[in-house]
Amino acid sequence: MTNQIFSDLIQQMKAATSREIGVVDPEGNVIACSNPGQIAAKYPRLAYSIAVSEEEVCCASGRTGKALTSFGGSFDYAVYVDGEDEMAKSLCLMAQVALSCTKNYYEEKHDKATFVKNIITDNILPGDIFIKAKELHFPADQSYTVFLVRQTGSVDMGAVDVLLSLFPDRQEDFVISINETDIAIVKQVNPEVEQSELLNLAAQMESTLKSQIYVKCTIGVGSVADHLRELADSFREAQMAIEVGKVFDTEKSIITYENLGIGRLIYQLPTTLCEIFLREVFKKNSIDTLDQETLFTINKFFENNLNVSETSRKLFVHRNTLVYRLEKIKKLTGLDLREFDHAIIFKVALMVKKYLSSRENRMF
């Protein structure tokens, strides 16, 4: 925060009163004053009183002071007015409002977290990113990964504070509230960071939210961004990870973009194209003709890598019973799941059907 911002506003106030008005830091050093001769004077007793007092205004050293508002409620600057009378109190309160508004506006304009939020939400032109980064002394080529925490069920506004406690370094890691349910964590990482490390970090976030404020969440993990320009891409990937996960990985609460596989491709296909694909694959009978027991058998067969013996063991049925079921599926659909190519087509078709069903549910 530049002292010039305070000085300019105090000089404008000077015309309205003959009282001395100034600003001190936490050590009591005067950094701005309507009386230039008082710059660098020290009022440690006043600063201490303001820091420890719960009163609206504090009086010490013949002056009345009040802390300026700041993020997190910390005391980093305070305004004071000469005198300890009621007039001094009134002037101090008015000066505190004006200086706090100016301070907050300045900090928002120059704050790194606001800058990062503007990048990930596409509220800044790509050409302006480098200019702003240079102005804020923000390294443009540092690597980051975006985690998107989406609260499910009950929403607790304290989730931001809980996550802030996990990432206390406000200059390297950023916890950003996106909307009522979504919180983005922009975490500085090593360019060669392993996926397992990112998953462990996401698991820590999930566990902490659950244990401290009983909040359930789903976490999407974007890929590593090697430049500030790529942060928005990582954020969108984290968003897509959550959305695709809701369709194809409903049992998972942590989904990484890099592990979405073919689901990522299907999710971006037009529904009309998906419907055409299903009609072409299931020429004999619609996929809807398969009952739940048959679909369960098919999924178990896929889970066991098309191994008949292993699948029959997991299903607690005789091998010949499973073979009979697979033959029945072949007659109904024209696809023999024991053949690799047919199995791939059927697996994709099941995912396409799941995707279409999720789209229909969202419409109602």
C-alpha positions in Angstrom: 0.0 0.0 0.0 1.6 3.3 -1.1 1.7 6.1 1.5 0.9 8.6 -1.3 -2.7 7.2 -1.5 -3.3 8.1 2.2 -1.5 11.5 1.9 -3.6 12.6 -1.1 -6.9 12.0 0.7 -5.7 13.5 4.0 -4.7 16.7 2.3 -8.2 16.9 0.9 -9.6 16.5 4.4 -7.3 19.2 5.7 -9.5 21.9 4.2 -12.5 20.7 6.3 -10.9 20.9 9.8 -8.0 22.4 11.7 -7.4 19.2 13.5 -4.3 17.1 12.6 -5.2 13.9 10.8 -2.7 11.1 10.2 -2.1 7.4 9.6 0.1 5.1 11.6 1.4 1.6 11.0 1.3 -1.2 13.6 4.5 0.1 15.2 3.0 3.6 15.6 5.1 5.2 12.8 3.3 8.1 11.2 3.3 7.4 7.4 0.9 10.1 6.3 -0.3 13.3 8.0 -2.1 16.6 7.3 0.9 18.2 9.1 4.0 17.2 6.9 6.3 17.9 9.9 4.8 14.9 11.7 5.8 12.4 9.1 8.0 9.7 10.7 6.9 10.7 14.2 6.2 7.7 16.5 3.1 7.0 18.6 3.6 3.4 19.8 1.2 3.8 22.8 -1.6 4.8 20.4 -0.8 1.9 18.0 -0.8 -0.6 20.9 -4.1 0.7 22.3 -5.7 0.4 18.9 -4.4 -3.1 18.4 -5.6 -4.5 21.7 -8.7 -2.5 22.4 -12.2 -3.7 21.5 -13.6 -0.1 21.7 -14.9 1.7 18.7 -12.2 4.3 19.0 -9.1 4.5 21.2 -7.5 7.4 23.0 -3.8 7.6 23.8 -0.9 10.1 23.6 -3.5 13.0 23.2 -4.9 11.5 20.1 -8.0 9.5 19.0 -7.5 6.5 16.6 -9.2 3.7 14.9 -7.9 0.8 12.8 -8.7 0.8 9.1 -10.7 -2.2 7.9 -8.7 -5.0 6.2 -9.0 -8.5 4.9 -9.1 -11.0 7.8 -9.5 -8.2 10.4 -5.8 -7.7 10.9 -4.4 -4.3 12.0 -2.1 -3.0 9.4 -3.0 0.8 9.4 -4.9 3.1 11.7 -6.1 6.7 11.3 -5.8 9.2 14.2 -7.1 12.7 14.9 -5.5 15.2 17.3 -7.4 15.4 20.6 -9.4 13.1 22.8 -12.8 15.0 22.8 -16.1 14.2 21.1 -15.1 16.2 18.1 -11.9 14.2 17.7 -14.0 11.0 17.9 -16.5 12.1 15.2 -13.7 13.2 12.9 -11.8 10.0 13.5 -14.8 7.9 12.6 -15.5 9.8 9.4 -11.8 9.7 8.4 -11.7 6.0 9.1 -14.6 5.3 6.7 -13.0 7.4 3.9 -9.5 6.0 4.3 -10.8 2.4 4.6 -12.8 2.7 1.4 -9.7 4.1 -0.4 -7.5 1.4 1.0 -9.8 -1.4 0.1 -10.3 -0.1 -3.5 -6.5 0.2 -3.9 -5.8 -3.3 -2.6 -8.5 -4.8 -4.7 -7.1 -3.1 -7.7 -3.6 -4.4 -7.0 -4.3 -7.6 -5.1 -2.8 -10.8 -6.5 -5.8 -12.9 -5.6 -8.1 -10.6 -7.5 -5.7 -10.8 -10.5 -5.7 -14.6 -10.4 -9.5 -14.7 -10.2 -9.8 -12.4 -13.2 -7.5 -14.8 -15.1 -9.3 -18.0 -14.4 -12.8 -16.4 -15.0 -11.7 -14.8 -18.2 -12.2 -11.3 -16.9 -8.9 -10.0 -18.3 -7.6 -9.8 -21.8 -4.8 -12.3 -22.6 -2.6 -9.4 -23.7 -3.1 -7.6 -20.4 -2.0 -10.6 -18.2 1.7 -10.1 -18.7 1.4 -6.3 -18.1 -0.5 -6.8 -14.9 1.8 -9.6 -13.7 4.8 -7.3 -14.1 3.0 -4.5 -12.2 2.3 -6.9 -9.3 5.7 -8.5 -9.5 4.0 -11.8 -10.2 6.2 -14.5 -11.9 4.4 -15.3 -15.2 6.1 -18.6 -15.8 5.5 -20.2 -12.4 3.6 -23.5 -12.6 0.2 -23.9 -10.9 -2.6 -26.4 -10.7 -6.3 -25.4 -10.2 -8.4 -27.4 -7.8 -12.1 -26.8 -7.9 -14.0 -27.6 -4.7 -17.7 -27.9 -5.2 -19.8 -28.3 -2.0 -22.6 -30.9 -2.3 -25.6 -31.0 -0.2 -25.4 -28.4 2.6 -23.3 -25.3 1.8 -21.2 -23.7 4.5 -19.7 -20.2 3.9 -16.9 -21.1 6.3 -15.4 -23.5 3.8 -13.3 -20.7 2.4 -11.7 -20.0 5.8 -11.1 -23.7 6.3 -9.3 -24.0 3.0 -7.4 -20.7 3.7 -5.9 -22.4 6.8 -4.5 -25.2 4.6 -2.9 -22.7 2.2 -1.6 -19.8 4.4 0.9 -18.4 1.9 -1.2 -15.8 0.2 1.6 -14.9 -2.2 2.0 -18.3 -3.7 -1.3 -20.2 -3.2 -4.8 -18.6 -3.8 -8.1 -19.6 -2.4 -10.8 -17.9 -4.4 -14.6 -18.0 -3.9 -16.3 -18.4 -7.3 -19.9 -18.7 -6.3 -22.1 -20.0 -3.4 -20.9 -23.6 -3.9 -17.6 -23.4 -5.8 -14.1 -22.5 -4.4 -11.0 -22.5 -6.6 -7.6 -23.3 -5.1 -4.8 -22.1 -7.4 -1.8 -24.1 -6.0 1.8 -23.4 -6.9 3.4 -26.7 -7.9 6.6 -28.2 -9.3 6.3 -28.5 -13.1 7.1 -32.3 -12.7 4.5 -32.9 -10.0 3.1 -36.4 -9.9 -0.7 -37.0 -10.2 -0.5 -39.0 -6.9 0.7 -35.9 -5.1 -2.2 -33.8 -6.5 -4.7 -36.5 -5.5 -3.3 -36.6 -2.0 -3.6 -32.8 -1.7 -7.2 -33.0 -2.9 -7.9 -35.8 -0.4 -6.5 -33.6 2.4 -8.9 -30.8 1.4 -11.9 -33.1 1.3 -11.0 -34.7 4.7 -10.5 -31.3 6.4 -13.8 -29.9 5.2 -15.6 -33.0 6.3 -14.0 -33.2 9.7 -14.1 -29.5 10.6 -17.4 -28.2 9.2 -19.1 -31.5 8.1 -19.2 -30.4 4.5 -19.2 -33.0 1.6 -17.7 -32.0 -1.6 -16.5 -33.0 -5.1 -13.1 -31.9 -6.2 -12.0 -31.5 -9.8 -8.3 -31.3 -10.6 -7.0 -29.4 -13.7 -3.7 -30.1 -15.4 -0.5 -28.2 -14.6 -0.4 -24.7 -16.1 3.1 -23.6 -16.9 2.2 -20.0 -17.5 -0.4 -17.6 -16.2 -2.1 -17.6 -19.6 -2.9 -21.3 -19.0 -4.5 -20.8 -15.7 -8.0 -20.4 -17.2 -7.5 -23.7 -19.1 -6.7 -25.5 -15.9 -9.7 -24.0 -14.2 -12.0 -25.1 -17.1 -10.5 -28.6 -16.9 -11.2 -28.8 -13.2 -14.8 -27.7 -14.0 -15.1 -30.4 -16.7 -13.6 -33.0 -14.4 -16.5 -32.5 -12.0 -19.2 -32.4 -14.7 -17.9 -35.5 -16.5 -17.4 -37.3 -13.2 -21.0 -36.7 -12.3 -21.9 -38.8 -15.4 -19.3 -41.5 -15.6 -17.6 -41.7 -12.2 -20.5 -41.1 -9.8 -18.8 -43.1 -7.0 -15.7 -40.8 -7.0 -15.4 -37.5 -5.1 -12.0 -36.5 -6.6 -11.7 -36.5 -10.3 -8.6 -35.4 -12.3 -9.0 -34.0 -15.9 -6.1 -36.2 -17.1 -7.9 -39.4 -16.0 -11.2 -38.6 -17.7 -10.4 -40.8 -20.6 -13.0 -41.3 -23.3 -15.7 -39.8 -21.1 -14.2 -36.4 -21.8 -14.7 -36.9 -25.5 -18.2 -38.2 -25.2 -19.3 -35.3 -22.9 -18.5 -32.9 -25.7 -20.4 -34.7 -28.5 -23.8 -33.3 -29.7 -26.7 -35.4 -28.5 -27.9 -36.0 -32.0 -24.6 -37.6 -33.0 -24.8 -39.8 -29.9 -28.3 -40.9 -30.8 -27.2 -41.8 -34.3 -24.3 -43.8 -33.0 -26.6 -45.9 -30.7 -29.0 -46.6 -33.5 -26.1 -47.7 -35.8 -24.6 -50.0 -33.1 -27.8 -51.6 -31.9 -29.5 -52.3 -35.2 -31.2 -55.5 -34.0 -32.6 -54.2 -30.7 -32.3 -51.0 -28.7 -29.9 -51.0 -25.7 -33.0 -50.4 -23.6 -34.0 -54.0 -24.2 -31.2 -55.2 -21.9 -32.4 -55.7 -18.3 -30.5 -54.7 -15.2 -29.2 -58.2 -14.5 -27.7 -58.4 -18.0 -26.2 -54.9 -17.7 -24.7 -55.9 -14.4 -23.1 -59.0 -16.0 -21.7 -56.9 -18.8 -20.1 -54.4 -16.5 -18.6 -57.2 -14.4 -17.2 -58.7 -17.6 -15.5 -55.4 -18.5 -14.2 -54.9 -14.9 -12.4 -58.3 -15.2 -10.8 -57.5 -18.5 -13.1 -59.8 -20.6 -11.9 -62.8 -18.6 -14.7 -65.4 -18.6 -13.4 -67.5 -15.8 -12.6 -64.6 -13.5 -16.0 -62.9 -14.2 -17.9 -66.1 -13.4 -16.0 -66.5 -10.2 -16.9 -62.9 -9.1 -20.5 -63.4 -10.1 -20.7 -66.8 -8.3 -22.0 -68.5 -11.4 -20.8 -71.5 -13.4 -18.6 -70.6 -16.4 -21.1 -72.2 -18.8 -23.8 -69.9 -17.3 -21.8 -66.8 -18.1 -21.1 -68.1 -21.6 -24.8 -68.6 -22.1 -25.5 -65.1 -21.0 -22.9 -63.7 -23.4 -24.4 -65.7 -26.2 -27.8 -64.2 -25.4 -26.3 -60.7 -25.5 -24.8 -61.5 -28.9 -28.2 -62.6 -30.2 -29.9 -59.4 -28.9 -27.3 -56.9 -30.0 -25.2 -58.5 -32.6 -22.1 -57.9 -30.5 -19.9 -60.6 -29.1 -18.3 -59.2 -26.0 -15.6 -61.8 -26.1 -14.2 -60.1 -29.1 -12.1 -57.1 -28.3 -13.4 -54.8 -31.0 -17.0 -55.6 -30.2 -16.3 -55.1 -26.5 -14.9 -51.6 -27.2 -17.9 -50.6 -29.2 -20.3 -51.9 -26.5 -18.3 -50.1 -23.7 -18.5 -46.8 -25.6 -22.2 -47.3 -26.3 -22.9 -47.8 -22.6 -21.1 -44.6 -21.8 -23.0 -42.7 -24.6 -26.3 -44.0 -23.2 -25.3 -42.9 -19.7 -24.4 -39.5 -21.1 -27.7 -39.1 -22.9 -29.6 -40.2 -19.7 -27.8 -37.5 -17.7 -28.7 -34.8 -20.2 -32.4 -35.9 -20.1 -32.4 -35.7 -16.3 -31.0 -32.2 -16.3 -33.8 -31.1 -18.5 -36.4 -32.0 -15.9 
